[in-house]
Amino acid sequence: MLARENSRETAIPRLRKTANHASSLDQLGQHDSQTVTEEDDALRPDLHVRSSDSNYKNLFVDQSAPLLKYPSPRPSTNTQSTLTQSAHFDDETRRTSRKHRVRRSVIHWAPLNIGLERRLQTFIVLCHTLTIAIFLTFFFFSCAIPLFWPLLLPYLIYISLFSSAATSGTLGGRSNRLRSLRIWSLYASYFPARLHRSEVLLPTRKYIFGYHPHGIISHGAFAAFATEALGFSSLFPGITNTLLTLDSNFRIPFYREYALAMGLASVSRDSCENILSKGGTDGEGMGRAITIVVGGARESLDALPHTLRLVLKRRKGFIKLAIRTGADLVPVLAFGENDLYDQVRSDRHPIIHKFQMLIKHTMGFTIPLFHARGVFNYDVGLMPYRRPLNIVVGRPIQVIQQQNRDQIDDEYIEELHSKYIEELKRLWERNKEVYAKDRISEVEIVA
């Protein structure tokens, strides 16, 4: 009995010692496990967040390799909450980014059951967009046939050196039959485009229409003032309007004849003065009008959807022209012209903008980096979007003629320029709630 009790007393301290030793080892193991976990989290902080996704497990953990097993402590309640919130946030981020990737990558194709009329509208707009390329293709094809060389060589010499049809003001090549073809109604219905009149214009005066904004290709100006698709002659009877374009366009073979037949003319000073001082009902330009896209190529670089940024502060040449010829000024505001295309923003890509301005200064035109929809899809291509175009013609600003250029008063120029801008702003304020509901900014007049 005494021996058995002694052995029991000896064994109890040994067990206690062994238990204490095991407890210390367990604490050491927990400390080492926590250290390894913290180091691993420091090296790969997103592992604990992405671990809920088996794809990310395959990325960050080699499951075929043997794993080192450390006894890990139970995380606290705060830690579990943080991990849960972080994992939930990461799942939402992945789902959102996946939606954006799908949205950007999917191309919406046009259905096959679209009616014939809409197909014809698309075809006519496509042909108009590629008009210069089409005529140049015919020209080079003709050059490949030696039989046409005796005709093409004199033709090229004539249009390059001797032709003045685009600047003479006689409008001899104008074809009212071509301007009134039904295809132009299909062209206008593509957007659709409409022409609105603020006031009746007297046929006993002459006018300078200032078209704003330029947009990318000025589809609205062509539909309203180069064709009869929108009924210009019905809205303004007795007035012969001529849309002006770059003089270099009348040096392009074959396209030149097409432009003259559509009633286009050069935007040079001689051309403007000849149109407004020759012909008409009195032989001095009465009942004639010209349409100038005042902002020009510079304004096309600011043609962003749902905005209206007009290059106008320093544009006073058309004011001086009106004073010399005695033509009244008529502001025209095209709602929706800037919405027809998307383009690379110049303020986000200054190098591209500088290159575009260099082309403008050297060649007289610029190249906006634009895109819109395609022929068979709605997301990629150079076709304009099907968005409404509303061309609003403002009230005329009467001008007193002063033929002597040296005696034109600068104050009178500033006065007419201010009235012109005020009428443009009036058109904007009166019609923006109807035709510019999706605008993201107000009208802005810049230099």
C-alpha positions as CSV (number, residue, x, y, z in Angstrom):
1,M,0.0,0.0,0.0
2,L,2.7,2.5,0.9
3,A,4.7,1.7,-2.2
4,R,1.6,2.1,-4.4
5,E,0.8,5.5,-2.9
6,N,4.4,6.7,-3.3
7,S,4.3,5.7,-7.0
8,R,1.0,7.6,-7.4
9,E,2.4,10.7,-5.8
10,T,5.4,10.5,-8.0
11,A,3.4,10.1,-11.2
12,I,1.1,13.0,-10.6
13,P,3.8,15.7,-10.7
14,R,5.2,14.0,-13.9
15,L,1.8,14.2,-15.6
16,R,1.4,17.8,-14.6
17,K,4.9,18.6,-16.0
18,T,4.1,16.8,-19.2
19,A,0.8,18.7,-19.6
20,N,2.5,22.0,-19.0
21,H,5.1,21.2,-21.6
22,A,2.5,20.2,-24.1
23,S,0.6,23.4,-23.4
24,S,3.7,25.5,-24.0
25,L,4.4,23.6,-27.2
26,D,0.8,24.2,-28.3
27,Q,1.2,27.9,-27.6
28,L,4.5,28.0,-29.5
29,G,2.8,26.2,-32.5
30,Q,0.0,28.8,-32.4
31,H,2.5,31.6,-32.4
32,D,4.5,30.1,-35.3
33,S,1.3,29.5,-37.2
34,Q,0.2,33.1,-36.7
35,T,3.6,34.3,-37.8
36,V,3.5,32.2,-40.9
37,T,-0.1,33.4,-41.7
38,E,0.8,37.0,-41.3
39,E,3.9,36.7,-43.4
40,D,1.9,34.9,-46.1
41,D,-0.8,37.5,-46.0
42,A,1.8,40.2,-46.3
43,L,3.3,38.6,-49.4
44,R,-0.1,37.7,-50.9
45,P,-2.6,40.1,-49.4
46,D,-5.4,39.1,-51.8
47,L,-5.2,35.3,-51.2
48,H,-7.6,35.4,-48.3
49,V,-10.1,37.4,-50.4
50,R,-9.9,35.4,-53.6
51,S,-9.8,32.0,-51.9
52,S,-13.6,31.8,-52.2
53,D,-13.2,31.4,-56.0
54,S,-11.8,28.1,-57.1
55,N,-10.2,29.7,-60.2
56,Y,-8.1,32.0,-58.1
57,K,-7.2,29.0,-55.9
58,N,-5.7,27.4,-58.9
59,L,-3.8,30.6,-59.7
60,F,-2.2,31.1,-56.4
61,V,-2.0,27.6,-54.8
62,D,-0.4,24.5,-56.3
63,Q,-2.9,21.9,-55.0
64,S,-0.8,19.0,-56.2
65,A,2.1,19.9,-54.0
66,P,2.2,18.7,-50.3
67,L,0.9,21.3,-47.9
68,L,2.6,22.4,-44.7
69,K,0.1,22.0,-41.9
70,Y,0.5,24.4,-39.0
71,P,-1.9,24.5,-36.2
72,S,-3.8,27.8,-36.8
73,P,-5.7,29.8,-34.2
74,R,-9.4,30.4,-34.5
75,P,-9.9,33.9,-36.1
76,S,-11.7,36.5,-34.0
77,T,-15.2,37.7,-34.8
78,N,-13.9,41.0,-36.2
79,T,-11.5,39.2,-38.5
80,Q,-14.2,36.9,-39.8
81,S,-16.5,39.9,-40.5
82,T,-13.7,41.8,-42.3
83,L,-13.0,38.7,-44.4
84,T,-16.7,38.2,-45.3
85,Q,-17.1,41.9,-46.3
86,S,-13.9,41.9,-48.3
87,A,-14.9,38.7,-50.1
88,H,-18.4,40.0,-50.8
89,F,-16.9,43.3,-52.2
90,D,-14.5,41.3,-54.4
91,D,-17.3,39.1,-55.8
92,E,-19.3,42.2,-56.7
93,T,-16.3,43.8,-58.4
94,R,-15.7,40.7,-60.4
95,R,-19.3,40.5,-61.5
96,T,-19.4,44.2,-62.5
97,S,-16.2,43.9,-64.5
98,R,-17.5,40.8,-66.2
99,K,-20.6,42.6,-67.2
100,H,-18.6,45.5,-68.6
101,R,-16.4,43.1,-70.5
102,V,-19.4,41.4,-72.0
103,R,-21.0,44.7,-72.8
104,R,-17.9,46.0,-74.6
105,S,-17.1,42.9,-76.5
106,V,-20.6,42.1,-77.8
107,I,-21.5,43.6,-81.2
108,H,-25.2,44.2,-81.8
109,W,-26.0,43.0,-85.3
110,A,-28.9,44.3,-87.4
111,P,-31.7,41.8,-87.7
112,L,-32.5,40.3,-91.1
113,N,-36.2,41.3,-91.1
114,I,-35.6,45.0,-91.5
115,G,-37.9,46.6,-94.1
116,L,-36.7,47.6,-97.6
117,E,-37.1,51.3,-97.0
118,R,-34.7,51.3,-94.0
119,R,-32.2,49.3,-96.0
120,L,-32.4,51.9,-98.8
121,Q,-32.0,54.7,-96.3
122,T,-28.8,53.0,-95.0
123,F,-27.5,52.5,-98.6
124,I,-28.1,56.1,-99.6
125,V,-26.3,57.5,-96.5
126,L,-23.4,55.1,-97.1
127,C,-23.1,56.3,-100.6
128,H,-23.1,59.9,-99.5
129,T,-20.5,59.3,-96.8
130,L,-18.2,57.6,-99.4
131,T,-19.0,60.0,-102.3
132,I,-15.5,61.2,-102.9
133,A,-14.0,57.7,-102.6
134,I,-16.6,56.4,-105.1
135,F,-15.8,59.1,-107.7
136,L,-12.1,58.7,-107.3
137,T,-12.5,54.9,-107.8
138,F,-14.3,55.6,-111.1
139,F,-11.6,58.0,-112.1
140,F,-8.7,55.7,-111.4
141,F,-10.6,52.9,-113.2
142,S,-10.9,55.1,-116.2
143,C,-7.2,55.9,-116.1
144,A,-6.5,52.2,-116.4
145,I,-8.1,52.2,-119.8
146,P,-5.8,53.8,-122.4
147,L,-8.8,54.5,-124.7
148,F,-9.9,57.3,-122.2
149,W,-6.4,59.0,-121.9
150,P,-7.0,61.5,-124.7
151,L,-10.1,62.7,-122.8
152,L,-8.8,62.5,-119.3
153,L,-5.6,64.6,-119.8
154,P,-7.3,67.7,-121.1
155,Y,-10.0,67.3,-118.5
156,L,-7.4,67.3,-115.7
157,I,-5.7,70.3,-117.1
158,Y,-9.0,72.2,-117.4
159,I,-10.2,71.6,-113.8
160,S,-6.8,72.3,-112.3
161,L,-5.9,75.5,-114.1
162,F,-8.8,77.0,-116.0
163,S,-12.2,76.1,-114.5
164,S,-14.0,78.9,-112.5
165,A,-17.4,77.3,-112.3
166,A,-17.2,76.9,-108.5
167,T,-16.4,80.6,-108.0
168,S,-18.1,82.5,-110.9
169,G,-21.4,82.8,-109.1
170,T,-23.4,81.8,-112.2
171,L,-24.6,78.5,-110.8
172,G,-24.6,77.1,-114.3
173,G,-24.1,73.5,-113.4
174,R,-26.9,73.4,-110.8
175,S,-29.6,70.8,-111.4
176,N,-32.8,71.2,-109.6
177,R,-34.0,67.9,-110.9
178,L,-31.0,66.1,-109.2
179,R,-31.6,68.1,-106.0
180,S,-35.2,67.0,-105.9
181,L,-34.7,63.2,-106.4
182,R,-36.6,60.9,-104.0
183,I,-33.3,59.4,-102.8
184,W,-32.7,62.5,-100.8
185,S,-35.9,62.0,-98.9
186,L,-34.6,58.5,-98.0
187,Y,-31.4,60.2,-97.0
188,A,-33.2,62.6,-94.7
189,S,-35.5,59.9,-93.2
190,Y,-32.5,57.9,-92.1
191,F,-31.9,60.2,-89.1
192,P,-34.6,61.6,-89.4
193,A,-33.9,65.2,-90.3
194,R,-36.3,68.1,-90.2
195,L,-36.1,71.8,-91.1
196,H,-37.8,74.4,-88.9
197,R,-38.5,78.0,-89.8
198,S,-38.7,80.8,-87.2
199,E,-39.7,83.6,-89.6
200,V,-40.6,84.1,-93.2
201,L,-37.7,85.5,-95.3
202,L,-38.5,88.0,-98.0
203,P,-37.4,87.1,-101.5
204,T,-36.5,90.7,-102.1
205,R,-33.4,90.4,-99.8
206,K,-30.3,88.4,-100.0
207,Y,-29.0,86.3,-97.1
208,I,-26.0,84.6,-95.5
209,F,-27.0,81.5,-93.5
210,G,-24.5,80.6,-90.8
211,Y,-24.8,76.9,-90.0
212,H,-23.8,75.6,-86.5
213,P,-22.3,73.3,-85.5
214,H,-20.0,71.8,-88.1
215,G,-20.2,68.3,-86.7
216,I,-18.1,65.6,-88.4
217,I,-19.5,65.7,-91.9
218,S,-22.3,68.3,-91.7
219,H,-25.1,65.9,-92.7
220,G,-27.8,68.3,-91.7
221,A,-26.4,71.1,-93.8
222,F,-26.4,68.9,-96.9
223,A,-29.9,67.6,-96.3
224,A,-31.4,71.1,-95.7
225,F,-29.5,73.3,-98.1
226,A,-28.1,71.0,-100.9
227,T,-31.3,69.1,-101.5
228,E,-35.0,69.6,-101.5
229,A,-35.5,66.7,-99.1
230,L,-36.6,69.0,-96.2
231,G,-38.6,71.3,-98.4
232,F,-36.4,74.4,-98.4
233,S,-38.1,76.0,-101.4
234,S,-41.5,75.5,-99.8
235,L,-40.5,77.1,-96.5
236,F,-38.6,79.9,-98.1
237,P,-40.1,80.5,-101.6
238,G,-38.3,82.7,-104.0
239,I,-34.8,82.2,-102.4
240,T,-32.1,80.2,-104.1
241,N,-29.7,78.9,-101.5
242,T,-26.1,77.6,-102.2
243,L,-24.2,75.4,-99.8
244,L,-20.5,76.3,-99.7
245,T,-17.6,73.9,-99.3
246,L,-13.8,73.8,-99.6
247,D,-12.4,75.0,-102.9
248,S,-10.1,72.0,-103.1
249,N,-13.2,69.7,-103.5
250,F,-13.7,71.2,-107.0
251,R,-10.3,69.9,-108.0
252,I,-11.3,66.3,-107.5
253,P,-12.0,64.6,-110.8
254,F,-15.6,63.5,-111.4
255,Y,-16.7,64.5,-107.9
256,R,-16.5,68.1,-109.1
257,E,-19.3,67.7,-111.6
258,Y,-21.5,66.0,-109.0
259,A,-20.9,68.8,-106.5
260,L,-21.7,71.5,-109.1
261,A,-24.9,69.7,-110.1
262,M,-26.0,69.6,-106.4
263,G,-25.6,73.4,-106.4
264,L,-22.5,73.5,-104.2
265,A,-19.9,76.3,-104.6
266,S,-16.6,77.3,-103.3
267,V,-16.4,79.0,-99.9
268,S,-13.7,81.5,-101.2
269,R,-14.3,85.2,-100.9
270,D,-14.6,85.7,-104.6
271,S,-17.2,83.0,-104.9
272,C,-19.3,84.4,-102.0
273,E,-19.3,87.9,-103.4
274,N,-20.1,86.7,-106.9
275,I,-23.1,84.7,-105.8
276,L,-24.5,87.5,-103.7
277,S,-23.9,90.3,-106.3
278,K,-24.8,88.5,-109.6
279,G,-27.9,86.8,-110.8
280,G,-31.1,86.8,-108.8
281,T,-34.3,88.6,-109.8
282,D,-32.6,92.0,-110.3
283,G,-29.3,90.7,-111.6
284,E,-27.5,91.9,-108.4
285,G,-28.1,88.9,-106.2
286,M,-31.7,89.6,-104.9
287,G,-33.3,86.4,-103.7
288,R,-30.1,84.6,-103.4
289,A,-28.5,83.1,-100.3
290,I,-25.4,81.2,-99.3
291,T,-24.9,78.8,-96.4
292,I,-21.5,78.9,-94.6
293,V,-20.5,76.4,-91.9
294,V,-18.9,79.1,-89.9
295,G,-17.0,76.9,-87.4
296,G,-15.1,75.0,-90.1
297,A,-12.7,72.2,-89.6
298,R,-11.6,73.5,-86.2
299,E,-15.1,73.1,-84.8
300,S,-15.3,69.5,-86.0
301,L,-12.7,68.5,-83.4
302,D,-15.1,69.6,-80.7
303,A,-18.0,67.7,-82.1
304,L,-18.9,65.5,-79.1
305,P,-22.3,64.0,-78.5
306,H,-24.8,65.9,-76.3
307,T,-22.6,69.0,-76.3
308,L,-22.6,72.3,-78.3
309,R,-19.2,74.0,-78.5
310,L,-19.1,76.7,-81.2
311,V,-15.9,78.3,-82.6
312,L,-17.3,81.8,-83.2
313,K,-15.7,84.5,-81.1
314,R,-13.0,85.3,-83.6
315,R,-15.0,84.4,-86.7
316,K,-16.0,87.7,-88.2
317,G,-15.2,87.3,-91.9
318,F,-18.7,86.4,-92.7
319,I,-19.9,89.5,-90.9
320,K,-17.6,91.6,-93.1
321,L,-18.9,89.8,-96.2
322,A,-22.5,90.6,-95.2
323,I,-21.7,94.3,-94.9
324,R,-20.0,94.4,-98.3
325,T,-22.8,92.6,-100.1
326,G,-25.7,93.9,-98.0
327,A,-26.9,90.4,-97.2
328,D,-28.9,89.8,-94.0
329,L,-27.4,87.4,-91.5
330,V,-29.5,84.3,-90.6
331,P,-28.2,82.0,-87.8
332,V,-29.0,78.3,-88.2
333,L,-28.7,75.9,-85.2
334,A,-28.7,72.1,-86.0
335,F,-29.7,70.2,-82.9
336,G,-28.3,66.7,-83.1
337,E,-25.5,67.3,-85.5
338,N,-22.8,66.5,-82.9
339,D,-24.7,63.4,-81.8
340,L,-24.2,61.5,-85.1
341,Y,-20.6,60.3,-84.3
342,D,-18.3,59.6,-81.4
343,Q,-14.7,60.7,-81.7
344,V,-11.5,60.7,-79.7
345,R,-11.5,63.6,-77.2
346,S,-8.8,66.2,-78.0
347,D,-8.4,67.2,-74.4
348,R,-7.5,63.6,-73.4
349,H,-5.0,63.1,-76.3
350,P,-3.0,66.3,-76.7
351,I,-0.5,64.8,-79.1
352,I,-3.2,63.7,-81.5
353,H,-4.8,67.1,-81.2
354,K,-1.6,68.8,-82.2
355,F,-1.2,66.5,-85.2
356,Q,-4.8,67.3,-86.3
357,M,-4.1,71.1,-86.0
358,L,-0.9,70.7,-88.0
359,I,-2.9,69.1,-90.8
360,K,-5.4,71.8,-90.7
361,H,-2.9,74.6,-91.0
362,T,-1.0,73.0,-93.8
363,M,-3.8,71.5,-95.9
364,G,-6.9,73.5,-94.9
365,F,-8.9,70.6,-93.4
366,T,-8.5,68.2,-90.5
367,I,-9.1,64.5,-89.8
368,P,-11.2,63.8,-86.7
369,L,-10.8,60.3,-85.3
370,F,-14.4,59.3,-85.3
371,H,-16.6,56.2,-85.3
372,A,-20.2,55.3,-85.1
373,R,-22.2,52.4,-86.4
374,G,-21.7,50.0,-89.4
375,V,-23.9,48.9,-92.2
376,F,-24.9,45.6,-90.6
377,N,-24.2,46.4,-86.9
378,Y,-24.9,49.1,-84.4
379,D,-21.5,49.5,-82.7
380,V,-18.6,49.7,-85.1
381,G,-18.2,51.6,-88.4
382,L,-18.2,55.0,-90.1
383,M,-21.9,55.3,-90.7
384,P,-23.7,58.0,-88.6
385,Y,-26.0,56.9,-85.9
386,R,-29.7,57.1,-86.5
387,R,-30.4,60.1,-84.2
388,P,-32.8,63.0,-84.9
389,L,-31.6,66.1,-86.7
390,N,-33.5,69.3,-86.2
391,I,-32.3,72.3,-88.2
392,V,-33.8,75.5,-86.8
393,V,-33.5,78.6,-89.0
394,G,-33.4,81.8,-86.9
395,R,-34.6,85.3,-87.5
396,P,-32.7,87.5,-90.0
397,I,-30.5,90.3,-88.8
398,Q,-30.7,93.2,-91.2
399,V,-27.4,94.6,-92.5
400,I,-26.7,98.0,-93.9
401,Q,-24.4,97.6,-97.0
402,Q,-21.0,99.3,-97.1
403,Q,-19.2,98.3,-100.3
404,N,-16.0,100.1,-99.5
405,R,-13.9,97.7,-97.5
406,D,-11.7,100.4,-96.0
407,Q,-14.6,102.3,-94.6
408,I,-16.3,99.5,-92.8
409,D,-16.7,100.5,-89.1
410,D,-15.2,98.1,-86.6
411,E,-17.9,99.0,-84.1
412,Y,-20.6,98.0,-86.6
413,I,-18.9,94.7,-87.1
414,E,-18.9,94.0,-83.4
415,E,-22.5,95.1,-83.1
416,L,-23.6,92.7,-85.8
417,H,-21.4,89.9,-84.3
418,S,-23.0,90.4,-80.9
419,K,-26.5,90.3,-82.4
420,Y,-25.7,87.2,-84.2
421,I,-24.5,85.4,-81.1
422,E,-27.6,86.6,-79.2
423,E,-29.9,85.1,-81.8
424,L,-28.0,81.8,-81.7
425,K,-28.4,81.7,-77.9
426,R,-32.0,82.5,-78.2
427,L,-32.5,79.6,-80.6
428,W,-30.7,77.4,-78.1
429,E,-32.8,78.5,-75.1
430,R,-36.0,78.3,-77.0
431,N,-35.5,74.8,-78.4
432,K,-33.1,72.9,-76.1
433,E,-35.9,71.4,-74.0
434,V,-37.5,69.9,-77.1
435,Y,-34.5,68.9,-79.3
436,A,-31.6,68.6,-76.8
437,K,-33.1,66.8,-73.8
438,D,-30.1,64.5,-73.4
439,R,-27.6,67.4,-73.3
440,I,-24.8,67.3,-70.7
441,S,-23.8,70.9,-71.1
442,E,-25.1,74.2,-72.3
443,V,-24.0,76.1,-75.5
444,E,-20.4,77.4,-75.3
445,I,-18.9,80.0,-77.6
446,V,-15.2,79.7,-77.9
447,A,-12.5,81.4,-80.0
